[in-house]
Amino acid sequence: MESEAVLAKLSALAQETRLAIFRRLVRAGPAGESAGAIADALATPAPTLSFHLKELERAGLITQRRESRSLIYAAHYDGMRTLLAFLMEDCCAGRPEICNFQMETCHEPASCSPACK
């Protein structure tokens, strides 16, 4: 993964509202959530939410699709896994037990936890 892409992802997550949106969408799973539901849950005005969603989408951390008249946002799990894999890339250095972890809140732990072998 290129440094520029890593920095874009980390930068997008380094803001309180965007981090809350991303975590909410990760919990929502592949079905995602409508922009309206996200705005209501986070008590965020629509224009502010739109700005933050665009930043997360631009960083490759979320996706957007249209269902009827609603915009549905979902976590882009491949983008998240790529970032996690990059961050964990050098962790093993002869000690694979350091990297062998499972995310307790992940719906599919095997696909979410980087495995160093």
N, C-alpha and C positions, 0 to 999 in steps of 0.2 A: 504494500500500500504506500502510495506517495505521501510524503510529509505534508504537502498542501491539503490533501484530502483529510488526513488525520487532524490537522489543525482546524479545518472547517468544522468537522464533527465535534471536536472538543470545545471549540468556540461557541458553537450553537448550544451546547449543553451547559455552558458556563454562565447561564442566566436563569434566575429563579423560576420565572413563568415557563420558559421553554423546557426546563428540566421537569417541571410538574406536568406539562403537556405530554412530554415523551414518556414519562413513567406511567401516566394514565393510559396512554395508547398501548404500551407494552402489556399492561394488565388486561386491556380490552381484548387482546388477541388479534388474530387475522381479520375478524369481522370489523374491527375498528369502531369508530364513533363519529357521529355527525359533529360538524363545527358548532352547531347550536347546543348540543349536549355538553361539549367540552367547555364552551363559554359559560353555560349555566353552572356547571360543576365547579369551575374555578373562579366564578364571579368576575369574568374578564370581559370588557366591552368588545364588541365584534371587530372594530378596526384594529384594536391592539392584538386580539387573538389572531386575526388574519396576518398581521406582520410577523408574529412569532411562528405561525404555521409555515409561512413561506421560508423563513430562515431554516427551520428544521428540514423542510423538503429540499431546499437548495443544498443542504449538507448531506443529503442522502440518508437521513434517519427516519423519515416518514414518507408515506405515499398518499396520494389523493385520488379518489374516484368519485364519479357522479352516480347517484342512485336517485332516479326521478328528479326531484328538484333540490335534493340535498347533496352537499359535499361530504363525503365520508373520508376520514383520515385514519390511517393505520400505521403502526410501527413497521419500518422496513427492517425485518429481522436480519437479512443478509448484511445490510449496512452496519447494524449493531454488532453482529458476529465478526465482521471484518475488522472493526475498530478494536473489539476485545482481543481478537487474535493478534493484531499488531501490538497492542499493549503488553500482551503476555509472551510475545515471540521469543524473547531472550531470557525468560524466567527460569528455564530448567537448568541450564549451566551445570549439568551433572547432578541435579537434585530434583527429579521429576515430582516428588511429593509436594513441592511448593505449588506446582501448577494444578495438581489434581484436586479440584474443588467443584462443588455443585452449587448453583444458585438456588437457594431454598424457595424463592418466589417464582421461579421459572416454571412455566406450564410443561415444557419439554426439556428437562434438565440436560439430557444427553446432547441435545442440539445447541444448548445455550452455553455450556461450560467448555472453555478451551481445554483441549487435552494435549499436554506435552508428553511426547514419547520419544 
